[in-house]
Amino acid sequence: MVAGAGAAYLGTGGLGGWEFAFTALVTYVAFRGLDSWTFIGIGWLLHTVWDVIHLIKGSPLIPFLHDSSLGCAICDPVIALWCLSGGLSPRELLRRGRPAAVHDQAV
């Protein structure tokens, strides 16, 4: 997913050749992410920065939706935090938030 997100702006061409350089960087980070949640999180943070640059530049992800890059810039760090925390499943997240039951505690 993060590799695809890295290539999302190629169609806009808003930053010229830098679009290809960014896509190459995120592709490398996504490849490293095959073995590391940390790299996937880094990829989403990189995409957040790219979203903000496109927002400032006035070259949104969806050309007819001016704030589309802002939407990504808000959502992507949330995904990054989840990945940087290890990509836990909803069940694991709920277990982590609850205190351990008496029978779950070590003696």
C-alpha positions as a Markdown table, in Angstrom:
| # | Residue | x | y | z |
|---|---|---|---|---|
| 1 | Met | 0.0 | 0.0 | 0.0 |
| 2 | Val | 2.7 | 2.5 | 0.9 |
| 3 | Ala | 4.5 | 1.8 | -2.4 |
| 4 | Gly | 1.3 | 2.7 | -4.3 |
| 5 | Ala | 0.8 | 5.8 | -2.2 |
| 6 | Gly | 4.3 | 6.8 | -3.1 |
| 7 | Ala | 3.4 | 6.8 | -6.7 |
| 8 | Ala | 0.0 | 8.5 | -6.3 |
| 9 | Tyr | 1.2 | 11.9 | -7.3 |
| 10 | Leu | 3.0 | 10.8 | -10.5 |
| 11 | Gly | -0.1 | 11.6 | -12.5 |
| 12 | Thr | -0.2 | 15.2 | -11.2 |
| 13 | Gly | 3.3 | 16.0 | -12.3 |
| 14 | Gly | 3.2 | 18.9 | -9.9 |
| 15 | Leu | 6.8 | 18.6 | -8.9 |
| 16 | Gly | 8.3 | 17.5 | -12.1 |
| 17 | Gly | 11.2 | 15.0 | -11.9 |
| 18 | Trp | 11.0 | 15.0 | -8.2 |
| 19 | Glu | 7.9 | 12.9 | -8.4 |
| 20 | Phe | 10.0 | 10.1 | -9.9 |
| 21 | Ala | 12.7 | 10.5 | -7.2 |
| 22 | Phe | 10.1 | 10.4 | -4.4 |
| 23 | Thr | 8.5 | 7.3 | -6.0 |
| 24 | Ala | 11.9 | 5.6 | -6.1 |
| 25 | Leu | 12.6 | 6.5 | -2.5 |
| 26 | Val | 9.2 | 5.2 | -1.2 |
| 27 | Thr | 9.5 | 2.1 | -3.3 |
| 28 | Tyr | 12.8 | 1.3 | -1.6 |
| 29 | Val | 11.3 | 2.0 | 1.8 |
| 30 | Ala | 8.3 | -0.2 | 1.0 |
| 31 | Phe | 10.7 | -3.0 | 0.0 |
| 32 | Arg | 12.5 | -2.7 | 3.3 |
| 33 | Gly | 9.1 | -2.7 | 4.9 |
| 34 | Leu | 8.5 | -6.3 | 3.8 |
| 35 | Asp | 10.5 | -7.3 | 6.9 |
| 36 | Ser | 9.9 | -4.2 | 9.1 |
| 37 | Trp | 6.8 | -2.4 | 10.4 |
| 38 | Thr | 9.2 | 0.5 | 11.1 |
| 39 | Phe | 10.0 | 1.0 | 7.5 |
| 40 | Ile | 6.3 | 0.9 | 6.6 |
| 41 | Gly | 5.7 | 3.6 | 9.2 |
| 42 | Ile | 8.6 | 5.7 | 7.7 |
| 43 | Gly | 7.1 | 5.3 | 4.3 |
| 44 | Trp | 3.7 | 6.7 | 5.5 |
| 45 | Leu | 5.5 | 9.6 | 7.2 |
| 46 | Leu | 7.4 | 10.4 | 4.0 |
| 47 | His | 4.1 | 10.4 | 2.2 |
| 48 | Thr | 2.7 | 12.8 | 4.7 |
| 49 | Val | 5.5 | 15.2 | 4.0 |
| 50 | Trp | 4.9 | 14.8 | 0.3 |
| 51 | Asp | 1.2 | 15.6 | 0.8 |
| 52 | Val | 2.0 | 18.8 | 2.7 |
| 53 | Ile | 4.5 | 19.9 | 0.0 |
| 54 | His | 1.8 | 19.3 | -2.7 |
| 55 | Leu | -0.8 | 21.2 | -0.6 |
| 56 | Ile | 1.6 | 24.1 | -0.3 |
| 57 | Lys | 2.5 | 24.0 | -3.9 |
| 58 | Gly | -1.1 | 23.9 | -5.0 |
| 59 | Ser | -0.9 | 20.6 | -6.8 |
| 60 | Pro | -3.4 | 18.4 | -5.0 |
| 61 | Leu | -3.6 | 14.6 | -5.3 |
| 62 | Ile | -7.0 | 14.9 | -7.0 |
| 63 | Pro | -6.9 | 18.0 | -9.3 |
| 64 | Phe | -10.5 | 19.0 | -8.8 |
| 65 | Leu | -10.5 | 18.6 | -5.0 |
| 66 | His | -8.2 | 21.3 | -3.7 |
| 67 | Asp | -7.9 | 19.9 | -0.2 |
| 68 | Ser | -7.4 | 16.2 | -1.2 |
| 69 | Ser | -3.7 | 16.4 | -0.2 |
| 70 | Leu | -4.7 | 17.8 | 3.2 |
| 71 | Gly | -7.0 | 14.8 | 3.7 |
| 72 | Cys | -4.1 | 12.4 | 3.1 |
| 73 | Ala | -1.8 | 14.5 | 5.3 |
| 74 | Ile | -4.2 | 14.1 | 8.2 |
| 75 | Cys | -4.8 | 10.3 | 7.7 |
| 76 | Asp | -1.3 | 9.1 | 6.8 |
| 77 | Pro | 0.4 | 9.9 | 10.1 |
| 78 | Val | -2.3 | 7.9 | 11.9 |
| 79 | Ile | -1.4 | 4.9 | 9.7 |
| 80 | Ala | 2.3 | 5.6 | 10.4 |
| 81 | Leu | 1.8 | 5.6 | 14.1 |
| 82 | Trp | 0.0 | 2.3 | 13.9 |
| 83 | Cys | 2.8 | 0.8 | 11.8 |
| 84 | Leu | 5.5 | 2.2 | 14.1 |
| 85 | Ser | 3.7 | 0.6 | 17.0 |
| 86 | Gly | 4.1 | -2.8 | 15.3 |
| 87 | Gly | 0.9 | -3.0 | 13.3 |
| 88 | Leu | -1.0 | -4.7 | 16.0 |
| 89 | Ser | -4.4 | -6.3 | 15.2 |
| 90 | Pro | -7.5 | -4.8 | 16.8 |
| 91 | Arg | -7.6 | -7.7 | 19.2 |
| 92 | Glu | -4.0 | -7.1 | 20.3 |
| 93 | Leu | -4.7 | -3.3 | 20.6 |
| 94 | Leu | -7.7 | -4.0 | 22.9 |
| 95 | Arg | -5.7 | -6.5 | 25.0 |
| 96 | Arg | -2.9 | -4.0 | 25.4 |
| 97 | Gly | -5.3 | -1.4 | 26.7 |
| 98 | Arg | -6.9 | -3.6 | 29.3 |
| 99 | Pro | -5.3 | -4.6 | 32.7 |
| 100 | Ala | -4.4 | -8.3 | 32.8 |
| 101 | Ala | -6.9 | -10.6 | 34.5 |
| 102 | Val | -5.9 | -12.3 | 37.7 |
| 103 | His | -5.3 | -15.6 | 36.0 |
| 104 | Asp | -3.1 | -13.9 | 33.3 |
| 105 | Gln | -0.7 | -12.5 | 35.9 |
| 106 | Ala | 2.5 | -14.3 | 36.6 |
| 107 | Val | 2.9 | -15.7 | 40.1 |
